[in-house]
Amino acid sequence: MNTPSPNPDVELMEALAEIEHEQWMHWSRTVAADVTDATRAKWQRSWTDYAALPDDLKEADRVWARRVITLLRQRRLIP
């Protein structure tokens, strides 16, 4: 049985997406008292570990991770 080799680009993107989710949780908890009850309830469903998120919510974090990777490549900080 062949195990696929890890893809460093995917691993980097997932690591950055996880950090993005942590940052969003921190921010959203900070401002939660200032939003509507409906918004807060929606956010609370996503106040969980990145690994436990459904794929559509992970993809929202991946969008930002890709933007970071693009910026780092443009500035030649990563290959």
mmCIF file of the N, C-alpha and C atoms, coordinates in Angstrom:
data_MODEL
# 
_entry.id   MODEL 
# 
loop_
_atom_site.group_PDB 
_atom_site.id 
_atom_site.type_symbol 
_atom_site.label_atom_id 
_atom_site.label_alt_id 
_atom_site.label_comp_id 
_atom_site.label_asym_id 
_atom_site.label_entity_id 
_atom_site.label_seq_id 
_atom_site.pdbx_PDB_ins_code 
_atom_site.Cartn_x 
_atom_site.Cartn_y 
_atom_site.Cartn_z 
_atom_site.occupancy 
_atom_site.B_iso_or_equiv 
_atom_site.pdbx_formal_charge 
_atom_site.auth_seq_id 
_atom_site.auth_comp_id 
_atom_site.auth_asym_id 
_atom_site.auth_atom_id 
_atom_site.pdbx_PDB_model_num 
ATOM 1   N N  . MET A 1 1  ? 0.838   -1.182 0.000  1.00 0.00 ? 1  MET A N  1 
ATOM 2   C CA . MET A 1 1  ? 0.000   0.000  0.000  1.00 0.00 ? 1  MET A CA 1 
ATOM 3   C C  . MET A 1 1  ? 0.883   1.246  0.000  1.00 0.00 ? 1  MET A C  1 
ATOM 4   N N  . ASN A 1 2  ? 0.697   2.089  -0.977 1.00 0.00 ? 2  ASN A N  1 
ATOM 5   C CA . ASN A 1 2  ? 1.476   3.316  -1.076 1.00 0.00 ? 2  ASN A CA 1 
ATOM 6   C C  . ASN A 1 2  ? 0.765   4.448  -0.356 1.00 0.00 ? 2  ASN A C  1 
ATOM 7   N N  . THR A 1 3  ? 1.498   5.106  0.526  1.00 0.00 ? 3  THR A N  1 
ATOM 8   C CA . THR A 1 3  ? 0.974   6.281  1.204  1.00 0.00 ? 3  THR A CA 1 
ATOM 9   C C  . THR A 1 3  ? 1.452   7.497  0.441  1.00 0.00 ? 3  THR A C  1 
ATOM 10  N N  . PRO A 1 4  ? 0.530   8.398  0.068  1.00 0.00 ? 4  PRO A N  1 
ATOM 11  C CA . PRO A 1 4  ? 0.968   9.572  -0.687 1.00 0.00 ? 4  PRO A CA 1 
ATOM 12  C C  . PRO A 1 4  ? 1.919   10.417 0.155  1.00 0.00 ? 4  PRO A C  1 
ATOM 13  N N  . SER A 1 5  ? 2.928   10.975 -0.496 1.00 0.00 ? 5  SER A N  1 
ATOM 14  C CA . SER A 1 5  ? 3.858   11.828 0.233  1.00 0.00 ? 5  SER A CA 1 
ATOM 15  C C  . SER A 1 5  ? 3.172   13.148 0.550  1.00 0.00 ? 5  SER A C  1 
ATOM 16  N N  . PRO A 1 6  ? 3.552   13.740 1.673  1.00 0.00 ? 6  PRO A N  1 
ATOM 17  C CA . PRO A 1 6  ? 2.922   15.010 2.049  1.00 0.00 ? 6  PRO A CA 1 
ATOM 18  C C  . PRO A 1 6  ? 3.244   16.101 1.030  1.00 0.00 ? 6  PRO A C  1 
ATOM 19  N N  . ASN A 1 7  ? 2.313   16.978 0.825  1.00 0.00 ? 7  ASN A N  1 
ATOM 20  C CA . ASN A 1 7  ? 2.503   18.110 -0.063 1.00 0.00 ? 7  ASN A CA 1 
ATOM 21  C C  . ASN A 1 7  ? 2.795   19.335 0.802  1.00 0.00 ? 7  ASN A C  1 
ATOM 22  N N  . PRO A 1 8  ? 4.034   19.864 0.753  1.00 0.00 ? 8  PRO A N  1 
ATOM 23  C CA . PRO A 1 8  ? 4.384   20.990 1.625  1.00 0.00 ? 8  PRO A CA 1 
ATOM 24  C C  . PRO A 1 8  ? 3.495   22.212 1.418  1.00 0.00 ? 8  PRO A C  1 
ATOM 25  N N  . ASP A 1 9  ? 3.056   22.463 0.177  1.00 0.00 ? 9  ASP A N  1 
ATOM 26  C CA . ASP A 1 9  ? 2.183   23.609 -0.069 1.00 0.00 ? 9  ASP A CA 1 
ATOM 27  C C  . ASP A 1 9  ? 0.847   23.440 0.637  1.00 0.00 ? 9  ASP A C  1 
ATOM 28  N N  . VAL A 1 10 ? 0.297   22.247 0.578  1.00 0.00 ? 10 VAL A N  1 
ATOM 29  C CA . VAL A 1 10 ? -0.990  21.980 1.241  1.00 0.00 ? 10 VAL A CA 1 
ATOM 30  C C  . VAL A 1 10 ? -0.814  22.037 2.753  1.00 0.00 ? 10 VAL A C  1 
ATOM 31  N N  . GLU A 1 11 ? 0.278   21.479 3.234  1.00 0.00 ? 11 GLU A N  1 
ATOM 32  C CA . GLU A 1 11 ? 0.531   21.505 4.678  1.00 0.00 ? 11 GLU A CA 1 
ATOM 33  C C  . GLU A 1 11 ? 0.681   22.937 5.185  1.00 0.00 ? 11 GLU A C  1 
ATOM 34  N N  . LEU A 1 12 ? 1.402   23.779 4.433  1.00 0.00 ? 12 LEU A N  1 
ATOM 35  C CA . LEU A 1 12 ? 1.544   25.181 4.809  1.00 0.00 ? 12 LEU A CA 1 
ATOM 36  C C  . LEU A 1 12 ? 0.198   25.878 4.800  1.00 0.00 ? 12 LEU A C  1 
ATOM 37  N N  . MET A 1 13 ? -0.580  25.666 3.745  1.00 0.00 ? 13 MET A N  1 
ATOM 38  C CA . MET A 1 13 ? -1.892  26.297 3.657  1.00 0.00 ? 13 MET A CA 1 
ATOM 39  C C  . MET A 1 13 ? -2.768  25.881 4.832  1.00 0.00 ? 13 MET A C  1 
ATOM 40  N N  . GLU A 1 14 ? -2.787  24.600 5.165  1.00 0.00 ? 14 GLU A N  1 
ATOM 41  C CA . GLU A 1 14 ? -3.624  24.122 6.272  1.00 0.00 ? 14 GLU A CA 1 
ATOM 42  C C  . GLU A 1 14 ? -3.152  24.694 7.608  1.00 0.00 ? 14 GLU A C  1 
ATOM 43  N N  . ALA A 1 15 ? -1.838  24.792 7.797  1.00 0.00 ? 15 ALA A N  1 
ATOM 44  C CA . ALA A 1 15 ? -1.317  25.365 9.037  1.00 0.00 ? 15 ALA A CA 1 
ATOM 45  C C  . ALA A 1 15 ? -1.716  26.837 9.161  1.00 0.00 ? 15 ALA A C  1 
ATOM 46  N N  . LEU A 1 16 ? -1.599  27.579 8.073  1.00 0.00 ? 16 LEU A N  1 
ATOM 47  C CA . LEU A 1 16 ? -1.993  28.982 8.086  1.00 0.00 ? 16 LEU A CA 1 
ATOM 48  C C  . LEU A 1 16 ? -3.503  29.142 8.255  1.00 0.00 ? 16 LEU A C  1 
ATOM 49  N N  . ALA A 1 17 ? -4.280  28.260 7.652  1.00 0.00 ? 17 ALA A N  1 
ATOM 50  C CA . ALA A 1 17 ? -5.738  28.307 7.803  1.00 0.00 ? 17 ALA A CA 1 
ATOM 51  C C  . ALA A 1 17 ? -6.129  28.055 9.259  1.00 0.00 ? 17 ALA A C  1 
ATOM 52  N N  . GLU A 1 18 ? -5.428  27.138 9.899  1.00 0.00 ? 18 GLU A N  1 
ATOM 53  C CA . GLU A 1 18 ? -5.708  26.854 11.308 1.00 0.00 ? 18 GLU A CA 1 
ATOM 54  C C  . GLU A 1 18 ? -5.421  28.083 12.175 1.00 0.00 ? 18 GLU A C  1 
ATOM 55  N N  . ILE A 1 19 ? -4.303  28.749 11.908 1.00 0.00 ? 19 ILE A N  1 
ATOM 56  C CA . ILE A 1 19 ? -3.976  29.964 12.655 1.00 0.00 ? 19 ILE A CA 1 
ATOM 57  C C  . ILE A 1 19 ? -5.003  31.055 12.370 1.00 0.00 ? 19 ILE A C  1 
ATOM 58  N N  . GLU A 1 20 ? -5.427  31.174 11.121 1.00 0.00 ? 20 GLU A N  1 
ATOM 59  C CA . GLU A 1 20 ? -6.451  32.161 10.758 1.00 0.00 ? 20 GLU A CA 1 
ATOM 60  C C  . GLU A 1 20 ? -7.728  31.902 11.544 1.00 0.00 ? 20 GLU A C  1 
ATOM 61  N N  . HIS A 1 21 ? -8.105  30.640 11.666 1.00 0.00 ? 21 HIS A N  1 
ATOM 62  C CA . HIS A 1 21 ? -9.316  30.315 12.419 1.00 0.00 ? 21 HIS A CA 1 
ATOM 63  C C  . HIS A 1 21 ? -9.153  30.700 13.889 1.00 0.00 ? 21 HIS A C  1 
ATOM 64  N N  . GLU A 1 22 ? -7.988  30.430 14.460 1.00 0.00 ? 22 GLU A N  1 
ATOM 65  C CA . GLU A 1 22 ? -7.732  30.813 15.852 1.00 0.00 ? 22 GLU A CA 1 
ATOM 66  C C  . GLU A 1 22 ? -7.824  32.327 16.010 1.00 0.00 ? 22 GLU A C  1 
ATOM 67  N N  . GLN A 1 23 ? -7.271  33.056 15.052 1.00 0.00 ? 23 GLN A N  1 
ATOM 68  C CA . GLN A 1 23 ? -7.322  34.519 15.099 1.00 0.00 ? 23 GLN A CA 1 
ATOM 69  C C  . GLN A 1 23 ? -8.772  34.992 15.010 1.00 0.00 ? 23 GLN A C  1 
ATOM 70  N N  . TRP A 1 24 ? -9.550  34.391 14.117 1.00 0.00 ? 24 TRP A N  1 
ATOM 71  C CA . TRP A 1 24 ? -10.947 34.775 13.975 1.00 0.00 ? 24 TRP A CA 1 
ATOM 72  C C  . TRP A 1 24 ? -11.712 34.481 15.262 1.00 0.00 ? 24 TRP A C  1 
ATOM 73  N N  . MET A 1 25 ? -11.477 33.326 15.873 1.00 0.00 ? 25 MET A N  1 
ATOM 74  C CA . MET A 1 25 ? -12.166 33.008 17.132 1.00 0.00 ? 25 MET A CA 1 
ATOM 75  C C  . MET A 1 25 ? -11.841 34.044 18.199 1.00 0.00 ? 25 MET A C  1 
ATOM 76  N N  . HIS A 1 26 ? -10.579 34.404 18.301 1.00 0.00 ? 26 HIS A N  1 
ATOM 77  C CA . HIS A 1 26 ? -10.182 35.410 19.292 1.00 0.00 ? 26 HIS A CA 1 
ATOM 78  C C  . HIS A 1 26 ? -10.918 36.721 19.035 1.00 0.00 ? 26 HIS A C  1 
ATOM 79  N N  . TRP A 1 27 ? -10.877 37.185 17.781 1.00 0.00 ? 27 TRP A N  1 
ATOM 80  C CA . TRP A 1 27 ? -11.544 38.438 17.430 1.00 0.00 ? 27 TRP A CA 1 
ATOM 81  C C  . TRP A 1 27 ? -13.053 38.355 17.672 1.00 0.00 ? 27 TRP A C  1 
ATOM 82  N N  . SER A 1 28 ? -13.689 37.296 17.181 1.00 0.00 ? 28 SER A N  1 
ATOM 83  C CA . SER A 1 28 ? -15.150 37.207 17.281 1.00 0.00 ? 28 SER A CA 1 
ATOM 84  C C  . SER A 1 28 ? -15.616 37.111 18.730 1.00 0.00 ? 28 SER A C  1 
ATOM 85  N N  . ARG A 1 29 ? -14.848 36.449 19.565 1.00 0.00 ? 29 ARG A N  1 
ATOM 86  C CA . ARG A 1 29 ? -15.209 36.400 20.995 1.00 0.00 ? 29 ARG A CA 1 
ATOM 87  C C  . ARG A 1 29 ? -15.054 37.773 21.637 1.00 0.00 ? 29 ARG A C  1 
ATOM 88  N N  . THR A 1 30 ? -14.074 38.529 21.165 1.00 0.00 ? 30 THR A N  1 
ATOM 89  C CA . THR A 1 30 ? -13.843 39.868 21.708 1.00 0.00 ? 30 THR A CA 1 
ATOM 90  C C  . THR A 1 30 ? -14.998 40.806 21.385 1.00 0.00 ? 30 THR A C  1 
ATOM 91  N N  . VAL A 1 31 ? -15.551 40.701 20.183 1.00 0.00 ? 31 VAL A N  1 
ATOM 92  C CA . VAL A 1 31 ? -16.621 41.620 19.769 1.00 0.00 ? 31 VAL A CA 1 
ATOM 93  C C  . VAL A 1 31 ? -18.016 41.003 19.892 1.00 0.00 ? 31 VAL A C  1 
ATOM 94  N N  . ALA A 1 32 ? -18.121 39.803 20.409 1.00 0.00 ? 32 ALA A N  1 
ATOM 95  C CA . ALA A 1 32 ? -19.402 39.088 20.456 1.00 0.00 ? 32 ALA A CA 1 
ATOM 96  C C  . ALA A 1 32 ? -20.490 39.861 21.191 1.00 0.00 ? 32 ALA A C  1 
ATOM 97  N N  . ALA A 1 33 ? -20.139 40.603 22.210 1.00 0.00 ? 33 ALA A N  1 
ATOM 98  C CA . ALA A 1 33 ? -21.142 41.357 22.962 1.00 0.00 ? 33 ALA A CA 1 
ATOM 99  C C  . ALA A 1 33 ? -21.730 42.504 22.148 1.00 0.00 ? 33 ALA A C  1 
ATOM 100 N N  . ASP A 1 34 ? -21.054 42.884 21.077 1.00 0.00 ? 34 ASP A N  1 
ATOM 101 C CA . ASP A 1 34 ? -21.475 44.032 20.279 1.00 0.00 ? 34 ASP A CA 1 
ATOM 102 C C  . ASP A 1 34 ? -22.263 43.665 19.026 1.00 0.00 ? 34 ASP A C  1 
ATOM 103 N N  . VAL A 1 35 ? -22.533 42.382 18.811 1.00 0.00 ? 35 VAL A N  1 
ATOM 104 C CA . VAL A 1 35 ? -23.268 41.959 17.608 1.00 0.00 ? 35 VAL A CA 1 
ATOM 105 C C  . VAL A 1 35 ? -24.642 41.440 18.009 1.00 0.00 ? 35 VAL A C  1 
ATOM 106 N N  . THR A 1 36 ? -25.461 41.221 17.014 1.00 0.00 ? 36 THR A N  1 
ATOM 107 C CA . THR A 1 36 ? -26.809 40.728 17.295 1.00 0.00 ? 36 THR A CA 1 
ATOM 108 C C  . THR A 1 36 ? -26.758 39.315 17.862 1.00 0.00 ? 36 THR A C  1 
ATOM 109 N N  . ASP A 1 37 ? -27.831 38.941 18.535 1.00 0.00 ? 37 ASP A N  1 
ATOM 110 C CA . ASP A 1 37 ? -27.920 37.583 19.085 1.00 0.00 ? 37 ASP A CA 1 
ATOM 111 C C  . ASP A 1 37 ? -27.801 36.538 17.980 1.00 0.00 ? 37 ASP A C  1 
ATOM 112 N N  . ALA A 1 38 ? -28.398 36.810 16.818 1.00 0.00 ? 38 ALA A N  1 
ATOM 113 C CA . ALA A 1 38 ? -28.353 35.857 15.706 1.00 0.00 ? 38 ALA A CA 1 
ATOM 114 C C  . ALA A 1 38 ? -26.921 35.681 15.196 1.00 0.00 ? 38 ALA A C  1 
ATOM 115 N N  . THR A 1 39 ? -26.203 36.781 15.074 1.00 0.00 ? 39 THR A N  1 
ATOM 116 C CA . THR A 1 39 ? -24.814 36.698 14.624 1.00 0.00 ? 39 THR A CA 1 
ATOM 117 C C  . THR A 1 39 ? -23.976 35.942 15.638 1.00 0.00 ? 39 THR A C  1 
ATOM 118 N N  . ARG A 1 40 ? -24.149 36.282 16.914 1.00 0.00 ? 40 ARG A N  1 
ATOM 119 C CA . ARG A 1 40 ? -23.391 35.613 17.962 1.00 0.00 ? 40 ARG A CA 1 
ATOM 120 C C  . ARG A 1 40 ? -23.685 34.112 17.973 1.00 0.00 ? 40 ARG A C  1 
ATOM 121 N N  . ALA A 1 41 ? -24.935 33.737 17.816 1.00 0.00 ? 41 ALA A N  1 
ATOM 122 C CA . ALA A 1 41 ? -25.302 32.307 17.791 1.00 0.00 ? 41 ALA A CA 1 
ATOM 123 C C  . ALA A 1 41 ? -24.647 31.608 16.599 1.00 0.00 ? 41 ALA A C  1 
ATOM 124 N N  . LYS A 1 42 ? -24.626 32.268 15.458 1.00 0.00 ? 42 LYS A N  1 
ATOM 125 C CA . LYS A 1 42 ? -23.969 31.699 14.269 1.00 0.00 ? 42 LYS A CA 1 
ATOM 126 C C  . LYS A 1 42 ? -22.481 31.517 14.529 1.00 0.00 ? 42 LYS A C  1 
ATOM 127 N N  . TRP A 1 43 ? -21.852 32.535 15.087 1.00 0.00 ? 43 TRP A N  1 
ATOM 128 C CA . TRP A 1 43 ? -20.426 32.458 15.385 1.00 0.00 ? 43 TRP A CA 1 
ATOM 129 C C  . TRP A 1 43 ? -20.126 31.349 16.382 1.00 0.00 ? 43 TRP A C  1 
ATOM 130 N N  . GLN A 1 44 ? -20.953 31.225 17.402 1.00 0.00 ? 44 GLN A N  1 
ATOM 131 C CA . GLN A 1 44 ? -20.691 30.238 18.449 1.00 0.00 ? 44 GLN A CA 1 
ATOM 132 C C  . GLN A 1 44 ? -20.603 28.828 17.891 1.00 0.00 ? 44 GLN A C  1 
ATOM 133 N N  . ARG A 1 45 ? -21.331 28.541 16.847 1.00 0.00 ? 45 ARG A N  1 
ATOM 134 C CA . ARG A 1 45 ? -21.263 27.212 16.228 1.00 0.00 ? 45 ARG A CA 1 
ATOM 135 C C  . ARG A 1 45 ? -19.892 26.953 15.605 1.00 0.00 ? 45 ARG A C  1 
ATOM 136 N N  . SER A 1 46 ? -19.155 28.029 15.321 1.00 0.00 ? 46 SER A N  1 
ATOM 137 C CA . SER A 1 46 ? -17.830 27.884 14.723 1.00 0.00 ? 46 SER A CA 1 
ATOM 138 C C  . SER A 1 46 ? -16.701 28.059 15.735 1.00 0.00 ? 46 SER A C  1 
ATOM 139 N N  . TRP A 1 47 ? -17.045 28.268 16.990 1.00 0.00 ? 47 TRP A N  1 
ATOM 140 C CA . TRP A 1 47 ? -16.029 28.389 18.030 1.00 0.00 ? 47 TRP A CA 1 
ATOM 141 C C  . TRP A 1 47 ? -15.586 26.989 18.442 1.00 0.00 ? 47 TRP A C  1 
ATOM 142 N N  . THR A 1 48 ? -14.822 26.376 17.587 1.00 0.00 ? 48 THR A N  1 
ATOM 143 C CA . THR A 1 48 ? -14.335 25.024 17.792 1.00 0.00 ? 48 THR A CA 1 
ATOM 144 C C  . THR A 1 48 ? -12.981 24.896 17.104 1.00 0.00 ? 48 THR A C  1 
ATOM 145 N N  . ASP A 1 49 ? -12.308 23.808 17.349 1.00 0.00 ? 49 ASP A N  1 
ATOM 146 C CA . ASP A 1 49 ? -11.027 23.578 16.695 1.00 0.00 ? 49 ASP A CA 1 
ATOM 147 C C  . ASP A 1 49 ? -11.202 23.535 15.183 1.00 0.00 ? 49 ASP A C  1 
ATOM 148 N N  . TYR A 1 50 ? -10.203 24.007 14.486 1.00 0.00 ? 50 TYR A N  1 
ATOM 149 C CA . TYR A 1 50 ? -10.210 24.008 13.027 1.00 0.00 ? 50 TYR A CA 1 
ATOM 150 C C  . TYR A 1 50 ? -10.515 22.612 12.485 1.00 0.00 ? 50 TYR A C  1 
ATOM 151 N N  . ALA A 1 51 ? -9.906  21.599 13.063 1.00 0.00 ? 51 ALA A N  1 
ATOM 152 C CA . ALA A 1 51 ? -10.085 20.227 12.573 1.00 0.00 ? 51 ALA A CA 1 
ATOM 153 C C  . ALA A 1 51 ? -11.544 19.779 12.639 1.00 0.00 ? 51 ALA A C  1 
ATOM 154 N N  . ALA A 1 52 ? -12.319 20.355 13.536 1.00 0.00 ? 52 ALA A N  1 
ATOM 155 C CA . ALA A 1 52 ? -13.712 19.954 13.704 1.00 0.00 ? 52 ALA A CA 1 
ATOM 156 C C  . ALA A 1 52 ? -14.677 20.729 12.807 1.00 0.00 ? 52 ALA A C  1 
ATOM 157 N N  . LEU A 1 53 ? -14.176 21.718 12.089 1.00 0.00 ? 53 LEU A N  1 
ATOM 158 C CA . LEU A 1 53 ? -15.045 22.518 11.220 1.00 0.00 ? 53 LEU A CA 1 
ATOM 159 C C  . LEU A 1 53 ? -15.477 21.726 9.997  1.00 0.00 ? 53 LEU A C  1 
ATOM 160 N N  . PRO A 1 54 ? -16.676 22.014 9.481  1.00 0.00 ? 54 PRO A N  1 
ATOM 161 C CA . PRO A 1 54 ? -17.049 21.435 8.192  1.00 0.00 ? 54 PRO A CA 1 
ATOM 162 C C  . PRO A 1 54 ? -16.188 22.054 7.090  1.00 0.00 ? 54 PRO A C  1 
ATOM 163 N N  . ASP A 1 55 ? -16.063 21.362 5.981  1.00 0.00 ? 55 ASP A N  1 
ATOM 164 C CA . ASP A 1 55 ? -15.145 21.785 4.931  1.00 0.00 ? 55 ASP A CA 1 
ATOM 165 C C  . ASP A 1 55 ? -15.459 23.166 4.376  1.00 0.00 ? 55 ASP A C  1 
ATOM 166 N N  . ASP A 1 56 ? -16.729 23.558 4.309  1.00 0.00 ? 56 ASP A N  1 
ATOM 167 C CA . ASP A 1 56 ? -17.041 24.882 3.762  1.00 0.00 ? 56 ASP A CA 1 
ATOM 168 C C  . ASP A 1 56 ? -16.491 25.993 4.656  1.00 0.00 ? 56 ASP A C  1 
ATOM 169 N N  . LEU A 1 57 ? -16.485 25.795 5.964  1.00 0.00 ? 57 LEU A N  1 
ATOM 170 C CA . LEU A 1 57 ? -15.917 26.799 6.851  1.00 0.00 ? 57 LEU A CA 1 
ATOM 171 C C  . LEU A 1 57 ? -14.393 26.748 6.836  1.00 0.00 ? 57 LEU A C  1 
ATOM 172 N N  . LYS A 1 58 ? -13.827 25.558 6.702  1.00 0.00 ? 58 LYS A N  1 
ATOM 173 C CA . LYS A 1 58 ? -12.374 25.467 6.547  1.00 0.00 ? 58 LYS A CA 1 
ATOM 174 C C  . LYS A 1 58 ? -11.935 26.223 5.293  1.00 0.00 ? 58 LYS A C  1 
ATOM 175 N N  . GLU A 1 59 ? -12.721 26.113 4.235  1.00 0.00 ? 59 GLU A N  1 
ATOM 176 C CA . GLU A 1 59 ? -12.362 26.776 2.976  1.00 0.00 ? 59 GLU A CA 1 
ATOM 177 C C  . GLU A 1 59 ? -12.305 28.292 3.147  1.00 0.00 ? 59 GLU A C  1 
ATOM 178 N N  . ALA A 1 60 ? -13.169 28.848 3.963  1.00 0.00 ? 60 ALA A N  1 
ATOM 179 C CA . ALA A 1 60 ? -13.121 30.292 4.215  1.00 0.00 ? 60 ALA A CA 1 
ATOM 180 C C  . ALA A 1 60 ? -11.785 30.679 4.839  1.00 0.00 ? 60 ALA A C  1 
ATOM 181 N N  . ASP A 1 61 ? -11.271 29.855 5.743  1.00 0.00 ? 61 ASP A N  1 
ATOM 182 C CA . ASP A 1 61 ? -9.949  30.110 6.333  1.00 0.00 ? 61 ASP A CA 1 
ATOM 183 C C  . ASP A 1 61 ? -8.838  29.863 5.322  1.00 0.00 ? 61 ASP A C  1 
ATOM 184 N N  . ARG A 1 62 ? -9.015  28.893 4.460  1.00 0.00 ? 62 ARG A N  1 
ATOM 185 C CA . ARG A 1 62 ? -8.001  28.594 3.439  1.00 0.00 ? 62 ARG A CA 1 
ATOM 186 C C  . ARG A 1 62 ? -7.834  29.752 2.458  1.00 0.00 ? 62 ARG A C  1 
ATOM 187 N N  . VAL A 1 63 ? -8.921  30.464 2.178  1.00 0.00 ? 63 VAL A N  1 
ATOM 188 C CA . VAL A 1 63 ? -8.844  31.625 1.286  1.00 0.00 ? 63 VAL A CA 1 
ATOM 189 C C  . VAL A 1 63 ? -7.820  32.612 1.830  1.00 0.00 ? 63 VAL A C  1 
ATOM 190 N N  . TRP A 1 64 ? -7.886  32.897 3.111  1.00 0.00 ? 64 TRP A N  1 
ATOM 191 C CA . TRP A 1 64 ? -6.938  33.832 3.725  1.00 0.00 ? 64 TRP A CA 1 
ATOM 192 C C  . TRP A 1 64 ? -5.548  33.228 3.776  1.00 0.00 ? 64 TRP A C  1 
ATOM 193 N N  . ALA A 1 65 ? -5.441  31.941 4.029  1.00 0.00 ? 65 ALA A N  1 
ATOM 194 C CA . ALA A 1 65 ? -4.129  31.281 4.045  1.00 0.00 ? 65 ALA A CA 1 
ATOM 195 C C  . ALA A 1 65 ? -3.463  31.410 2.679  1.00 0.00 ? 65 ALA A C  1 
ATOM 196 N N  . ARG A 1 66 ? -4.223  31.211 1.617  1.00 0.00 ? 66 ARG A N  1 
ATOM 197 C CA . ARG A 1 66 ? -3.665  31.343 0.266  1.00 0.00 ? 66 ARG A CA 1 
ATOM 198 C C  . ARG A 1 66 ? -3.186  32.769 0.002  1.00 0.00 ? 66 ARG A C  1 
ATOM 199 N N  . ARG A 1 67 ? -3.922  33.737 0.541  1.00 0.00 ? 67 ARG A N  1 
ATOM 200 C CA . ARG A 1 67 ? -3.511  35.136 0.367  1.00 0.00 ? 67 ARG A CA 1 
ATOM 201 C C  . ARG A 1 67 ? -2.180  35.393 1.061  1.00 0.00 ? 67 ARG A C  1 
ATOM 202 N N  . VAL A 1 68 ? -1.997  34.810 2.229  1.00 0.00 ? 68 VAL A N  1 
ATOM 203 C CA . VAL A 1 68 ? -0.718  34.962 2.948  1.00 0.00 ? 68 VAL A CA 1 
ATOM 204 C C  . VAL A 1 68 ? 0.403   34.329 2.138  1.00 0.00 ? 68 VAL A C  1 
ATOM 205 N N  . ILE A 1 69 ? 0.168   33.130 1.646  1.00 0.00 ? 69 ILE A N  1 
ATOM 206 C CA . ILE A 1 69 ? 1.192   32.432 0.854  1.00 0.00 ? 69 ILE A CA 1 
ATOM 207 C C  . ILE A 1 69 ? 1.554   33.248 -0.384 1.00 0.00 ? 69 ILE A C  1 
ATOM 208 N N  . THR A 1 70 ? 0.561   33.791 -1.055 1.00 0.00 ? 70 THR A N  1 
ATOM 209 C CA . THR A 1 70 ? 0.807   34.620 -2.237 1.00 0.00 ? 70 THR A CA 1 
ATOM 210 C C  . THR A 1 70 ? 1.659   35.830 -1.875 1.00 0.00 ? 70 THR A C  1 
ATOM 211 N N  . LEU A 1 71 ? 1.320   36.503 -0.800 1.00 0.00 ? 71 LEU A N  1 
ATOM 212 C CA . LEU A 1 71 ? 2.085   37.666 -0.366 1.00 0.00 ? 71 LEU A CA 1 
ATOM 213 C C  . LEU A 1 71 ? 3.532   37.286 -0.034 1.00 0.00 ? 71 LEU A C  1 
ATOM 214 N N  . LEU A 1 72 ? 3.711   36.200 0.692  1.00 0.00 ? 72 LEU A N  1 
ATOM 215 C CA . LEU A 1 72 ? 5.065   35.765 1.048  1.00 0.00 ? 72 LEU A CA 1 
ATOM 216 C C  . LEU A 1 72 ? 5.880   35.411 -0.191 1.00 0.00 ? 72 LEU A C  1 
ATOM 217 N N  . ARG A 1 73 ? 5.239   34.801 -1.172 1.00 0.00 ? 73 ARG A N  1 
ATOM 218 C CA . ARG A 1 73 ? 5.949   34.474 -2.417 1.00 0.00 ? 73 ARG A CA 1 
ATOM 219 C C  . ARG A 1 73 ? 6.276   35.739 -3.211 1.00 0.00 ? 73 ARG A C  1 
ATOM 220 N N  . GLN A 1 74 ? 5.345   36.666 -3.260 1.00 0.00 ? 74 GLN A N  1 
ATOM 221 C CA . GLN A 1 74 ? 5.600   37.914 -3.982 1.00 0.00 ? 74 GLN A CA 1 
ATOM 222 C C  . GLN A 1 74 ? 6.780   38.661 -3.390 1.00 0.00 ? 74 GLN A C  1 
ATOM 223 N N  . ARG A 1 75 ? 6.930   38.573 -2.106 1.00 0.00 ? 75 ARG A N  1 
ATOM 224 C CA . ARG A 1 75 ? 8.035   39.265 -1.416 1.00 0.00 ? 75 ARG A CA 1 
ATOM 225 C C  . ARG A 1 75 ? 9.274   38.382 -1.308 1.00 0.00 ? 75 ARG A C  1 
ATOM 226 N N  . ARG A 1 76 ? 9.191   37.221 -1.937 1.00 0.00 ? 76 ARG A N  1 
ATOM 227 C CA . ARG A 1 76 ? 10.314  36.274 -1.986 1.00 0.00 ? 76 ARG A CA 1 
ATOM 228 C C  . ARG A 1 76 ? 10.770  35.832 -0.592 1.00 0.00 ? 76 ARG A C  1 
ATOM 229 N N  . LEU A 1 77 ? 9.804   35.697 0.297  1.00 0.00 ? 77 LEU A N  1 
ATOM 230 C CA . LEU A 1 77 ? 10.107  35.239 1.654  1.00 0.00 ? 77 LEU A CA 1 
ATOM 231 C C  . LEU A 1 77 ? 10.009  33.724 1.763  1.00 0.00 ? 77 LEU A C  1 
ATOM 232 N N  . ILE A 1 78 ? 9.290   33.127 0.806  1.00 0.00 ? 78 ILE A N  1 
ATOM 233 C CA . ILE A 1 78 ? 9.227   31.669 0.683  1.00 0.00 ? 78 ILE A CA 1 
ATOM 234 C C  . ILE A 1 78 ? 9.308   31.331 -0.799 1.00 0.00 ? 78 ILE A C  1 
ATOM 235 N N  . PRO A 1 79 ? 9.758   30.112 -1.111 1.00 0.00 ? 79 PRO A N  1 
ATOM 236 C CA . PRO A 1 79 ? 9.857   29.740 -2.538 1.00 0.00 ? 79 PRO A CA 1 
ATOM 237 C C  . PRO A 1 79 ? 8.485   29.523 -3.163 1.00 0.00 ? 79 PRO A C  1 
# 
